[in-house]
Every structure is written in C-alpha cells, then in structure tokens.
C-alpha cells in the first residue's frame, strides 16, 4: 500500500516536471521571490511568524546543513538513475557533477565570509556605537559575545537557489524511466528530492521577507543562478566535463 502511494505521488511529480515551463521558469522564480519578498520586507507588510525566528526547525535542521541534505540524496539518485539509463562509467562520470557543485558551493560561501570580514567591524552591541577594534573577523567577534557588522551577502539566498536548480537538473533521468521499470528505492529518493526542493523554495521565500537587505539577497541569488548556468548551460555541454544527465534524445 505504501509503495503504491509513493508510486502515485512520483507519477504526478514526473508529469509536473515534464511540463516545459516548470524547469524553464524555476530560475526566474527565485529572482521574483527575492524582489517581491524584499519589497514586502521594506514595507513591513509581513507580520512576524515562526519562520521569522532563525531558530525554527527547518532552518536549524535543514537550511543550516542544506548542502549536506542535497549531497546525501543526490549521490545515490544520480548513481542509480544514470546507471539504469546508461552504464556504470556514465554514472561515475555524472557523479563528478557533485564534486563540481561542491566546489562551487565552497568557493562562493568562503568568498562571502571573506567579504564580510574585510568590510566589517566589531561592535559591543547592535547600536553600533562602541567599536571593539581588537577583533578583525566575524568569528572572533561573535565568539567574544559582540556584534559584527559587515557586507553580508545572503548565503541562504545562494545555497537554496543553487541547490534547487542542481536538484532540478539531476532529477531529469526520472522523466525517461518508464513506471514499470522503477522500484521503491528510486521512487523514494525522487520523492525526497522533490520534498527538499519544496523546503528550499519555502525557506528561500522566508529569507526574502524576513532577513537581509535587498542587495544582499540579489547578490546571493545571482551567485546561485550563475553557478548553475555556467555549469549546466555552458560547461556541461562540452566534451571534457561531467556532462549533462540523460536527455530525451539520449534515452536508450
């Protein structure tokens, strides 16, 4: 019974992702959410809620370790789905995309931290009156119990948009596997990936309406979309790359 319910849900999700507009407009959706959320935040039109507290469950146990969730679910899904359609070697090559994505994630987040450190100062409180000049990094300042103010590019806007787009691209093989050939493991992985995308989009919206300045969110979102575009729309079309997931014309 449970397997049948999961299979039915997966069938509906596959139909949804088969619609051209779904994958075409997802990148645009992130920009629209970021802009609209920023307008609502500046106009103070969204009341405080459970999700305006950074200690909410989704933020603590999902967003804070969002790249870990993305890797843990994508690793077996890419290996299994790409092997089913192509071969072991093709699946191994495609797994290299996770290494590339992890490098993009690491470089971007470390760059954000560096920019915040070199543009910020340590203050005794959020009133930003008394400067504690002996602390020159955010980590040291916060560890001492003080407040750091710097140019804080939104890491959440980056990682949530980037993770969602990577997952979107890597779920494509499921669109070409006939239901009769799927099994419960593959269906569960696919369902979990879709649930994670929904969580990422929801929390991206919460970030837009509750946190950061508009420039911080736009830059973070732009980095997420740029990382996705450069890899999946440019580099992965080249011969010497991890390549794209199996597309419709490649199905065998």
C-alpha positions as CSV (number, residue, x, y, z in Angstrom):
1,X,0.0,0.0,0.0
2,X,2.8,2.5,1.0
3,X,4.7,1.6,-2.2
4,X,1.6,2.3,-4.3
5,X,1.0,5.7,-2.7
6,X,4.7,6.7,-3.2
7,X,4.5,5.5,-6.8
8,X,1.3,7.5,-7.4
9,X,2.9,10.6,-6.0
10,X,6.0,10.1,-8.1
11,X,3.9,9.7,-11.2
12,X,2.3,13.1,-10.5
13,X,5.6,14.7,-9.9
14,X,7.1,13.3,-13.1
15,X,4.1,14.8,-15.0
16,X,4.7,18.1,-13.4
17,X,8.4,18.2,-14.2
18,X,7.7,17.1,-17.8
19,X,5.9,20.4,-18.4
20,X,8.4,22.7,-20.2
21,X,7.5,25.8,-18.1
22,X,8.3,24.1,-14.8
23,X,12.1,23.8,-15.5
24,X,12.3,26.9,-17.7
25,X,10.8,29.3,-15.2
26,X,12.2,28.0,-11.9
27,X,15.4,30.2,-12.2
28,X,13.1,33.2,-12.8
29,X,11.0,32.3,-9.8
30,X,13.9,32.8,-7.4
31,X,14.5,36.3,-8.7
32,X,10.8,37.2,-8.5
33,X,10.6,35.8,-4.9
34,X,13.7,37.7,-3.9
35,X,12.5,41.0,-5.3
36,X,8.9,40.6,-4.1
37,X,10.0,39.5,-0.7
38,X,12.4,42.4,-0.3
39,X,9.6,44.9,-1.2
40,X,7.3,43.3,1.4
41,X,10.1,43.4,4.0
42,X,10.9,47.0,3.4
43,X,7.2,47.9,3.5
44,X,6.9,45.9,6.7
45,X,3.8,44.1,5.3
46,X,4.6,40.6,6.5
47,X,3.9,40.0,10.2
48,X,6.4,38.2,12.4
49,X,5.9,34.4,12.4
50,X,7.5,31.2,13.5
51,X,9.7,31.4,10.4
52,X,11.0,34.9,11.2
53,X,12.9,33.3,14.1
54,X,16.2,31.9,12.7
55,X,15.9,29.1,15.3
56,X,12.9,27.5,13.6
57,X,13.2,23.7,12.9
58,X,13.5,24.0,9.1
59,X,16.3,26.5,9.4
60,X,18.2,24.6,12.1
61,X,18.0,21.1,10.8
62,X,17.6,21.6,7.1
63,X,18.9,25.0,5.8
64,X,21.9,25.1,8.1
65,X,23.1,21.8,6.6
66,X,21.3,22.3,3.2
67,X,24.3,21.2,1.1
68,X,24.6,18.0,3.2
69,X,21.0,17.1,2.5
70,X,21.5,17.8,-1.2
71,X,24.5,15.6,-1.4
72,X,23.1,12.8,0.7
73,X,20.0,12.5,-1.5
74,X,21.6,13.2,-4.9
75,X,24.5,10.8,-4.6
76,X,22.5,7.6,-4.6
77,X,19.9,9.0,-7.0
78,X,22.5,10.1,-9.7
79,X,24.4,6.8,-9.3
80,X,21.3,4.6,-9.7
81,X,19.3,6.5,-12.3
82,X,22.2,7.2,-14.6
83,X,23.4,3.7,-14.4
84,X,19.9,2.4,-15.2
85,X,19.7,4.5,-18.4
86,X,23.4,4.3,-19.5
87,X,26.2,2.5,-17.8
88,X,28.5,2.3,-14.8
89,X,31.1,4.5,-16.4
90,X,28.5,7.1,-17.4
91,X,27.1,7.1,-13.9
92,X,30.6,7.6,-12.5
93,X,31.2,10.5,-14.8
94,X,28.0,12.1,-13.8
95,X,28.8,11.8,-10.2
96,X,31.7,14.2,-10.9
97,X,29.0,16.9,-11.2
98,X,28.5,16.6,-7.4
99,X,32.2,17.4,-6.9
100,X,31.9,20.4,-9.2
101,X,28.8,21.6,-7.4
102,X,30.5,21.2,-4.0
103,X,33.5,23.3,-5.2
104,X,31.1,26.0,-6.4
105,X,29.3,25.9,-3.0
106,X,32.6,26.1,-1.1
107,X,34.2,28.8,-3.2
108,X,31.1,31.0,-3.0
109,X,30.4,30.6,0.7
110,X,34.1,31.2,1.6
111,X,34.1,34.3,-0.6
112,X,31.0,35.6,1.2
113,X,32.7,35.1,4.6
114,X,35.9,36.8,3.4
115,X,33.9,39.8,2.1
116,X,32.0,40.1,5.3
117,X,35.3,40.0,7.3
118,X,37.1,42.7,5.3
119,X,34.2,45.1,5.1
120,X,33.0,44.8,8.7
121,X,33.8,45.9,12.2
122,X,33.1,44.6,15.7
123,X,30.7,46.4,18.0
124,X,29.7,45.9,21.6
125,X,26.0,45.8,20.5
126,X,23.6,46.3,17.6
127,X,23.6,50.0,18.5
128,X,27.0,50.1,16.7
129,X,28.3,52.9,18.9
130,X,31.3,51.3,20.6
131,X,33.8,49.6,18.3
132,X,35.9,46.7,19.5
133,X,38.9,47.1,17.3
134,X,40.8,44.2,18.7
135,X,38.6,41.8,16.8
136,X,39.1,41.7,13.0
137,X,37.0,38.7,12.0
138,X,33.3,38.0,12.4
139,X,34.1,34.6,14.1
140,X,36.3,36.1,16.7
141,X,33.9,39.0,17.4
142,X,30.9,36.7,17.8
143,X,32.8,34.3,20.0
144,X,33.6,37.2,22.3
145,X,29.9,37.9,22.5
146,X,29.9,41.1,20.4
147,X,28.1,42.2,17.2
148,X,29.7,42.1,13.8
149,X,28.5,44.5,11.0
150,X,29.8,43.9,7.5
151,X,28.6,43.4,3.9
152,X,26.6,40.2,4.4
153,X,25.8,38.6,1.0
154,X,22.9,36.2,1.7
155,X,24.3,32.7,1.9
156,X,20.8,31.3,2.3
157,X,19.7,33.0,-1.0
158,X,22.7,31.5,-2.7
159,X,22.6,27.9,-1.4
160,X,18.8,27.5,-1.6
161,X,18.5,28.7,-5.1
162,X,21.7,26.8,-6.2
163,X,20.7,23.6,-4.5
164,X,17.2,23.7,-6.0
165,X,18.5,24.2,-9.6
166,X,21.1,21.5,-9.3
167,X,18.5,19.0,-8.0
168,X,16.1,20.1,-10.8
169,X,18.8,19.2,-13.4
170,X,19.8,16.0,-11.8
171,X,16.3,14.7,-11.5
172,X,15.8,14.7,-15.3
173,X,16.6,10.9,-15.8
174,X,13.4,10.1,-13.9
175,X,11.4,11.6,-16.7
176,X,12.7,8.9,-19.1
177,X,12.3,5.8,-16.9
178,X,9.0,4.0,-17.5
179,X,7.0,3.4,-14.3
180,X,7.1,-0.4,-14.9
181,X,10.9,-0.3,-14.5
182,X,11.0,1.9,-11.4
183,X,11.4,0.4,-7.9
184,X,10.6,1.7,-4.4
185,X,14.1,2.9,-3.7
186,X,14.3,5.1,-6.8
187,X,10.7,6.4,-6.1
188,X,11.6,7.2,-2.5
189,X,14.8,9.1,-3.5
190,X,12.9,11.0,-6.1
191,X,10.1,11.9,-3.8
192,X,12.6,13.0,-1.1
193,X,14.4,15.2,-3.6
194,X,11.1,16.9,-4.5
195,X,10.3,17.5,-0.8
196,X,13.7,19.0,-0.3
197,X,13.1,21.4,-3.3
198,X,9.8,22.5,-1.8
199,X,11.5,23.1,1.6
200,X,14.3,25.1,-0.1
201,X,11.9,27.3,-2.1
202,X,9.8,27.9,1.0
203,X,12.8,28.9,3.1
204,X,14.1,31.0,0.3
205,X,10.9,32.9,0.5
206,X,11.2,33.2,4.2
207,X,14.7,34.6,3.8
208,X,13.4,37.1,1.3
209,X,10.6,38.5,3.5
210,X,12.4,38.4,6.9
211,X,16.1,38.7,6.6
212,X,18.9,40.7,4.8
213,X,18.9,43.8,2.7
214,X,17.8,43.6,-0.9
215,X,21.3,43.9,-2.3
216,X,22.5,41.1,-0.1
217,X,19.7,38.8,-1.4
218,X,20.0,39.8,-5.0
219,X,23.8,39.1,-5.0
220,X,23.3,35.8,-3.2
221,X,20.6,34.7,-5.6
222,X,22.7,35.9,-8.6
223,X,25.6,33.8,-7.5
224,X,23.4,30.7,-7.2
225,X,21.9,31.2,-10.6
226,X,25.3,32.0,-12.2
227,X,26.8,28.8,-10.7
228,X,24.0,26.7,-12.1
229,X,24.1,28.5,-15.6
230,X,27.9,28.2,-16.1
231,X,27.9,24.5,-15.3
232,X,24.7,23.1,-16.7
233,X,24.1,25.5,-19.6
234,X,27.7,26.1,-20.7
235,X,30.4,23.8,-19.4
236,X,28.5,20.5,-19.2
237,X,27.7,20.9,-22.9
238,X,31.4,20.5,-23.6
239,X,33.2,17.2,-24.2
240,X,35.6,17.4,-21.3
241,X,33.1,17.8,-18.5
242,X,30.9,15.6,-16.3
243,X,28.2,16.1,-19.0
244,X,24.5,16.5,-18.6
245,X,22.1,13.9,-17.2
246,X,20.5,11.7,-19.9
247,X,18.2,13.9,-22.0
248,X,15.2,12.6,-24.0
249,X,17.2,12.2,-27.3
250,X,19.9,10.2,-25.4
251,X,17.4,7.6,-24.0
252,X,18.3,4.1,-24.8
